[in-house]
Amino acid sequence: MADLFVYVLRGHQWLYERSGGLVGHRLLFGNPTLLLRTVGRKTGQARTSALTYAQDGADFVVTASNGGSPRPPGWLANVKARPECEIQVGRRRIPVTARPTYPDDPEYARRWKLADEVNGGRYTQYQKMTDRPIALVVLSPR
């Protein structure tokens, strides 16, 4: 079942990218989805990840849950190494600065609630599956 979900996620990202954002912003379970474009910290190659997001004023908040895995997603290390990246929301491309936050940040709990609500409580379930604190990444338009 997990393999099927991975294929669905990859298909969703493929469709989002190939349609130029015309299709994909709200395709997967109706959750708002953006494309995060980063540069690999080791390879220097362009990387794209489709991620659900919550809006927090002008900022976009994504969750580095990796499905509750003990390891964070690779894109988190990329944005830590190079915080200047780009997102695509629908057909709009936006240059952003990424800032990972953790539970010691005073705004973390409020932002966690926003992100978790958008995803039907899934992130709370993922946090229960891992001992690592799941980072929230705030993407601020430049």
N, C-alpha and C positions, 0 to 999 in steps of 0.2 A: 504494500500500500504506500509506503514512504517513497518508493521509486516512482510510482505513478504520480505522486504529488510533485516530485522534482521535475518530471517531464511536463506537467501542467504549468509549473512556474516558468520553466524555460520557454515553453510555447507562448506563454503570455508575454514575456519579455521580447521574444522574437517578433511577435505581432505588433507590439508597442513600437519597437524600433523601426520595423519595416514600413509601418504606416505613417511614420513621421509624427506619431503621437495622436493621429486622428482616432485610432482605436487603442484602447489599453488603459486609459486613465482610470476608469472605474469598471473594468471588465471582470477582474477576479473578485468574486464574492461581493461586488459593489463597493469595495474599499478603495479610497483614493490612493493611487499609486504614482510614484514618480520614478524617473530614471536617474540614478546617481552615476555621474561620470567622473572617474578618478584615474590616477596614474599609478601603476603598480610600483610599490616602493623598492622592490628588488629588480623587477624586469624593465621598468620604465615604459611598459606598454599600457595603452589605453584600456580601461576596464569599465564595464557598465553593469550596474545592478538595479533590478526593479525592486522597489521597496514601498511598502505602504507608509503613509505619513499622516501626521496631524498638523494642523495649522495652529500657530501660536503668534498671533499678530502678523507681522511681516515674515516671521521665521517659519521654517518647516522643521518638524521633529521626526526623526526616524529612530528606530530601535535596533540595536545590534544584538538581537536575540539569538540568531542562528538556530532557530527552532528549539531552544533550550539546551543546545549542545554545551559540553564543558568548555569548548573553544569558541572564542568570538569569531564572527565572519571576517574573511580576509580584507574586505573593504574598510574595516575599522582601522587596521594598521596603515592602510593607504592614506586615509584622511588625517591620521595623526602625523604621518610623515610629510604630507603635502595638503594642508587644509584648504588651499584655494582649489576649488573644483567647480563642477557645473551640474545643475540638475535640469531635467526636462519635466515639466508638468503639462500634460496634454501636448500641445504643439509649441508651447513656450519654453525657450531655453533661458536659464537664469544663472549667471555666475554667482557663486556663493562661497562663503568661508565656513568651514565645518569646525564645530567645537564639541568634542566628546564631553559628556557630563556623567557623573556617578552619584550615588545616594548621598554623598556629603555636600552636594551642591544644594543651596537653599531652594532652588526652583525645581529640583528633580521630581519631588512627589507630585507637584501640580502638573508638570509636563507628562509624567508617567501616566497619570489619570487620563489626560487628553489622548495619548497614544493608545492606551489600553481600551478606552471606550470606542475609538474608531475601529478597533480590531476585535470587538466583542469579548473582551476579557482574555484573549489568547496569550498576551504577554505575561499576565499574572501566572497563568499556567506554566509558561516557559520558565519563569523565574523559579518556580517550585522544582523544576527538573534539573537545575544546576546550582552549584555552590558559588559560582562567580557572580559578582554584581553585574547585571546587564546594563550596558551603557546606553544612554540616550544621546543622539548626536543632533545638535542644533545647527541647522543650515541657514545662515543669515545672508540675504542678498547683499552683494557688494555694490 
